[in-house]
Structures are given as structure tokens and as C-alpha cells.
Amino acid sequence: MDKIEAATANLAATLPDDRAALLRLARATVQKYNASILACDEVAETEANATYQAIIWKMNGGTFFGCEDSDREDAGGIVTAQHCAAEPGTIPVWGQRGEFLIVAEGVAAVVELTNSHSDSLWPHFSFHAVDNKQDFISETGYQSHFCHPQRGKHLEELATEIFAGLLRTHRRPLSREYRERAALDSWAWLHLPTKEPQGWQREEAEGQLSFGF
């Protein structure tokens, strides 16, 4: 056992043994992690990340080996991340995975977020076209993007800044193949009005924002 895993094991020994309690602690730890990044508090950030990693280690049976193995239903990293993930359509905080809508330069995109909880703080954004009649940042309607660490920023703000920058330098029409694909099939939570002017938004009775383009 190396020094990092030994330190993780020592911390894990202080955590609950019950899996449900561990998952509740994981959600609380994500909130602490997010607050520490927004406050640029690197000490609190390190502590929260260490706790989160110890939870994964313990959820995974006392090892990091295979904790992100998607073929295992009980893989500690995957189970913990899924439990802590934001509801589809809502804005995730640092430490959560999620999928949400952004609009920049008059163009909408669904953002899938992964890897926002790690020592490196290199979040991974996947941008997906929403309107297949609009130009996008790739002709396929999809773009994967890792970004530099950005403490002090909310994830929605960061994603929108990145998307706007890519539109300014990579904007292009979708190819015919991808224009013909249904744009919203993968996003059951996303509902767009069809007769509103560009840039219009309202709040529906359920409290969910809708956008028109």
C-alpha cells in the first residue's frame, strides 16, 4: 500500500461503515468541496477532496482498484458519483456530474459534465447541439473539452465562457448527416417552445426555465 492509499485508509477508518451513511456524507462533502472552490480555499478544498476519495475507497471495498470500472455495478467511484449527481437539467456544483442547458452568442447547448471532483480540478465538458438548424462549434453537433483549473467560478459560468469562446473561433454549420438527426431525443428534461422570439425565456408553473431561439 503506497502512502496515498495508506493515508486514505486511515481517514476511511474514521468514516461510517454503513453504505447509506457514507453516501449521505458524500453529498455533504460535495457541498463543502464546492464552497471551498468558490472561496478559493485550497486547505478546505484538499480536506473535502480527501474525504470524498476516502468514501470512494471505502465504498469500493477498501481499494481504489476498479473504482471507476463501468462494468461493475458496485464500483465505488461510479456509485458515489451517481448518488451525488445533479438532477438532469439543473446546474451542478463543483464535485457533481450533471447535464444542463446554456446559451451563448444566441446558440444553445446541452452540457454534460464529468470529472469535476478531483485533485487536478480539470473538469470535462461535453457540448451538444440543441437546435440542429443553428451553427455550432463542430459539424457533428458535439465537442469534448477539458479545461484548465478555474477556482472562484461557478461551473455554469465556466461552461458558458468556454462555449462562447469556441463559438467565436470554431463556429460552423452542422453537416447534413447531423442536421437530419433529431436534436432532442437524448434530453427528456429539455423542452423548448417553438413560437417565441429569439432569446426569450420564461419560467413555467413548475419553476423550470424554458428558452426560445
C-alpha positions as CSV (number, residue, x, y, z in Angstrom):
1,M,0.0,0.0,0.0
2,D,1.5,3.4,-1.0
3,K,1.5,6.5,1.1
4,I,-1.6,8.0,-0.5
5,E,-3.7,4.9,-0.1
6,A,-2.4,4.4,3.4
7,A,-3.5,7.9,4.3
8,T,-6.8,7.3,2.6
9,A,-7.3,4.1,4.6
10,N,-6.6,5.9,7.9
11,L,-9.2,8.6,7.0
12,A,-11.7,5.9,5.9
13,A,-11.4,4.2,9.3
14,T,-13.0,7.3,10.8
15,L,-15.9,7.3,8.5
16,P,-19.2,5.4,8.9
17,D,-19.3,1.7,7.9
18,D,-22.9,1.9,6.7
19,R,-23.1,2.5,2.9
20,A,-26.2,4.7,3.2
21,A,-24.4,6.8,5.8
22,L,-21.3,7.0,3.5
23,L,-23.4,8.2,0.6
24,R,-25.1,10.9,2.8
25,L,-21.6,12.0,3.8
26,A,-20.6,12.1,0.2
27,R,-23.3,14.5,-0.7
28,A,-22.4,16.8,2.2
29,T,-18.8,16.6,1.3
30,V,-19.6,17.7,-2.3
31,Q,-21.2,20.8,-0.9
32,K,-18.1,21.6,1.2
33,Y,-15.9,20.9,-1.8
34,N,-18.0,23.3,-4.0
35,A,-17.9,26.1,-1.3
36,S,-14.1,25.7,-0.9
37,I,-13.5,26.1,-4.7
38,L,-15.8,29.1,-5.0
39,A,-14.0,30.7,-2.0
40,C,-10.5,29.7,-3.4
41,D,-9.9,28.0,0.0
42,E,-7.3,25.4,-1.0
43,V,-7.0,23.9,2.5
44,A,-10.7,23.2,2.8
45,E,-10.7,22.0,-0.8
46,T,-7.9,19.5,-0.1
47,E,-9.7,18.3,3.1
48,A,-13.0,17.8,1.3
49,N,-11.4,16.0,-1.6
50,A,-9.5,13.7,0.7
51,T,-12.8,12.8,2.5
52,Y,-14.6,12.2,-0.9
53,Q,-11.7,9.9,-2.0
54,A,-11.8,8.0,1.3
55,I,-15.6,7.5,0.8
56,I,-14.9,6.1,-2.7
57,W,-12.2,3.8,-1.3
58,K,-14.4,2.5,1.4
59,M,-17.4,2.1,-0.9
60,N,-15.2,0.1,-3.2
61,G,-14.2,-2.4,-0.6
62,G,-11.0,-0.8,0.7
63,T,-9.2,-0.3,-2.5
64,F,-9.1,2.2,-5.4
65,F,-8.6,-0.7,-7.9
66,G,-11.6,-0.8,-10.3
67,C,-13.4,2.0,-8.6
68,E,-14.3,3.6,-12.0
69,D,-15.0,0.3,-13.8
70,S,-18.2,0.9,-15.7
71,D,-18.7,-2.9,-16.0
72,R,-19.1,-3.2,-12.2
73,E,-22.5,-2.2,-10.7
74,D,-20.8,-1.8,-7.3
75,A,-17.8,0.2,-8.4
76,G,-17.2,2.7,-5.6
77,G,-16.4,5.7,-7.7
78,I,-19.3,5.3,-10.0
79,V,-21.9,4.6,-7.3
80,T,-20.7,7.6,-5.3
81,A,-20.7,9.9,-8.3
82,Q,-24.1,8.8,-9.4
83,H,-25.6,9.3,-6.0
84,C,-24.1,12.8,-5.8
85,A,-25.0,13.8,-9.3
86,A,-27.2,16.8,-10.0
87,E,-30.7,16.2,-11.3
88,P,-30.8,16.3,-15.1
89,G,-31.5,19.9,-16.3
90,T,-30.3,21.5,-13.1
91,I,-26.9,23.3,-12.7
92,P,-24.3,21.1,-11.0
93,V,-21.9,22.4,-8.4
94,W,-18.2,21.5,-8.2
95,G,-18.0,17.9,-7.3
96,Q,-21.1,16.8,-9.2
97,R,-21.8,15.3,-12.5
98,G,-24.7,16.6,-14.5
99,E,-26.3,17.8,-17.7
100,F,-27.8,21.3,-18.2
101,L,-28.7,23.9,-20.7
102,I,-26.6,27.0,-21.6
103,V,-27.0,29.8,-24.1
104,A,-24.1,31.8,-25.5
105,E,-23.9,34.1,-28.6
106,G,-27.5,33.2,-29.3
107,V,-26.7,29.5,-29.5
108,A,-28.0,26.8,-27.1
109,A,-26.1,23.8,-26.0
110,V,-26.6,20.9,-23.6
111,V,-23.6,20.4,-21.4
112,E,-22.7,17.1,-19.9
113,L,-20.2,17.5,-17.0
114,T,-17.9,14.8,-15.7
115,N,-14.7,14.8,-13.7
116,S,-15.4,18.0,-11.7
117,H,-14.2,16.4,-8.4
118,S,-10.5,15.6,-8.3
119,D,-7.2,16.9,-7.2
120,S,-6.4,18.3,-10.6
121,L,-9.7,20.2,-11.0
122,W,-9.7,19.6,-14.7
123,P,-13.5,19.3,-15.4
124,H,-14.6,17.6,-18.6
125,F,-17.4,19.3,-20.6
126,S,-19.2,17.7,-23.5
127,F,-21.2,20.2,-25.5
128,H,-24.2,19.0,-27.6
129,A,-26.2,21.0,-30.1
130,V,-29.8,21.6,-29.2
131,D,-31.1,23.2,-32.5
132,N,-29.9,21.3,-35.5
133,K,-30.6,24.3,-37.7
134,Q,-28.1,26.5,-35.9
135,D,-24.4,26.7,-36.4
136,F,-22.4,25.0,-33.7
137,I,-18.8,24.6,-32.6
138,S,-18.4,21.4,-34.7
139,E,-20.1,20.0,-37.7
140,T,-21.2,16.9,-35.7
141,G,-23.1,18.9,-33.1
142,Y,-20.7,17.6,-30.4
143,Q,-17.5,18.8,-28.8
144,S,-15.5,17.4,-25.9
145,H,-13.5,19.9,-23.9
146,F,-11.2,19.6,-20.9
147,C,-10.4,23.0,-19.3
148,H,-7.8,24.5,-17.0
149,P,-8.5,24.7,-13.3
150,Q,-10.8,27.6,-12.5
151,R,-11.2,28.3,-8.8
152,G,-13.7,31.0,-7.8
153,K,-16.1,30.3,-10.7
154,H,-19.4,28.5,-10.8
155,L,-19.5,25.7,-13.3
156,E,-22.3,27.2,-15.4
157,E,-20.3,30.4,-15.7
158,L,-17.2,28.5,-16.7
159,A,-19.0,26.3,-19.3
160,T,-20.7,29.3,-20.8
161,E,-17.4,31.2,-21.1
162,I,-15.8,28.2,-22.8
163,F,-18.7,27.7,-25.2
164,A,-18.8,31.4,-26.2
165,G,-15.0,31.3,-26.9
166,L,-15.3,28.2,-29.0
167,L,-18.2,29.8,-31.0
168,R,-16.0,32.8,-31.8
169,T,-13.3,30.6,-33.2
170,H,-14.9,27.4,-34.4
171,R,-18.5,28.3,-35.4
172,R,-19.7,26.3,-38.4
173,P,-22.9,24.7,-39.8
174,L,-23.8,21.1,-38.9
175,S,-23.1,18.7,-41.6
176,R,-26.2,17.3,-43.5
177,E,-25.9,14.0,-41.7
178,Y,-26.1,15.5,-38.3
179,R,-28.8,18.1,-39.2
180,E,-31.1,15.2,-40.1
181,R,-30.8,13.7,-36.7
182,A,-33.4,14.5,-34.0
183,A,-31.9,17.2,-31.8
184,L,-33.7,16.5,-28.5
185,D,-34.1,12.7,-28.4
186,S,-31.4,12.3,-25.7
187,W,-32.7,15.0,-23.4
188,A,-36.1,14.1,-22.0
189,W,-35.8,17.0,-19.5
190,L,-35.4,19.6,-22.2
191,H,-38.5,21.2,-23.6
192,L,-38.2,24.2,-26.0
193,P,-41.1,26.4,-27.0
194,T,-41.4,26.8,-30.8
195,K,-43.1,30.2,-31.4
196,E,-41.3,32.6,-29.2
197,P,-38.8,35.2,-30.4
198,Q,-35.1,34.6,-30.2
199,G,-33.6,35.0,-26.7
200,W,-37.0,34.8,-25.0
201,Q,-37.2,32.9,-21.7
202,R,-39.9,32.4,-19.1
203,E,-40.5,30.4,-16.0
204,E,-43.1,27.7,-16.2
205,A,-45.5,26.8,-13.4
206,E,-43.2,24.1,-12.2
207,G,-40.4,26.6,-11.8
208,Q,-38.4,25.3,-14.8
209,L,-36.9,27.8,-17.3
210,S,-37.8,27.5,-20.9
211,F,-35.9,29.1,-23.7
212,G,-36.7,30.2,-27.3
213,F,-34.2,30.6,-30.0
